[in-house]
Amino acid sequence: MRNSPTWGLVFIGTFLFVSACGVKKEPLPPLRKVPAPPVFRAEQSGAAMVLEGSLPPKRMDGTPITGEVEFTIWRDLRGKGGAQGIREKAFRDSASVIARFSTSLHFRYVDSFDPKEAMDKDLLYAVEAKNGKRKSGLSEI
């Protein structure tokens, strides 16, 4: 069979089409090797709030969490409706650390508070976890 210019053009056209099909974007940053933020729930029991939660068993990059986890619990009292749309930085600026303890991936903490102090206010909580030297971000507030 003779080489024809048509086959050469088809080959070059196919090569150019296939080689140009990738999408060029900026490189992505590496996955962080920090724990994912803890997940918790809070329920009132008389004059106390019971916080129970856990840390996902894997870090943000998918590697397993080993060893003990240090939990830090933050609390803030705000006027009624002051919790709407609060951002992490504003929360950290006004909240105080009420507990810090080490345990496995699960925790339970009872926060006793003065009901008079919390009258007509919203109690806001957030939890942060630390595994080794790596800290998670704050949980949902």
Salt bridges, closest charged atoms under 4 A:
GLU43 OE2 - ARG41 NH1 2.40
GLU52 OE1 - ARG41 NH2 3.31
GLU52 OE2 - ARG108 NE 3.76
GLU70 OE2 - ARG100 NE 3.68
ASP76 OD2 - ARG78 NE 2.90
GLU88 OE2 - ARG92 NE 3.08
ASP93 OD2 - LYS89 NZ 3.16
ASP111 OD2 - ARG75 NH1 2.79
ASP122 OD1 - LYS80 NZ 3.81
GLU128 OE2 - ARG92 NH2 2.76
